[in-house]
């Protein structure tokens, strides 16, 4: 079986920003596992040494993985050195302090995205740019920074984004199982602060999110697209049920009373005697039939 056609060949360099993060570290590994080289950026190289000494040790030893320090992602020329010679950029780095003051988060995040996009336009080796977004972005009434840039500047590289829902899955470092974003670990420890107020949600595996980033960079037919990583419908009680099944020796909190369910199948069955959504074929045919009928009236 012939290798698939890609935007750039195996052995090419890919830049992954914020590489020490939960998602970014998996993205780096996903590219490396597929025969690509990865340069990862970090604000503090000492805090990124675990990648070289442990998780990506073999790749680093043969020169396929390296680190580049970017102290301030919002600086106008922050990525000028890191970007040299790369075929793709996967921009994952962001301000994730959950600071309630938007002025300490949004301007720097936007400036960081703008800075690296501008740097990409000056580097002719770049073939693809992938931006890690958030599922909420797909419901916003106006396009995001990445979409605006593509339409206005028409760069020499493809631009795609991956907006994931709640990301869960295997952690590559202990720190990924800590903090406000460690929803599984927190629930395991009895902390329901995330699942309680949120109720029904969508959850996606971090490795699936990583693969979508790889595809967004390599797939020639994907350009100016949002690859929406919804994953599975779930709530906190669904997660508790799974953990009780596989870890019966652990004492988990009781099911939460306020957990809702993202499903419409029961309502469709009750009120229309219908199993699930109408098939797309039926929807299209009924729509066209109505066009033909109403045009003749």
PyMOL commands that set and color helices and strands:
alter all, ss='L'
color gray80, all
select helices_A, chain A and resi 22-33+45-55+57-61+102-104+106-122+135-139+145-153+174-177+183-188+193-198+206-218+236-246+265-272+280-296
alter helices_A, ss='H'
color red, helices_A
select strands_A, chain A and resi 13-16+37-42+65-69+88-91+128-134+158-164+166-168+201-205+232-234
alter strands_A, ss='S'
color yellow, strands_A
deselect
rebuild
show_as cartoon
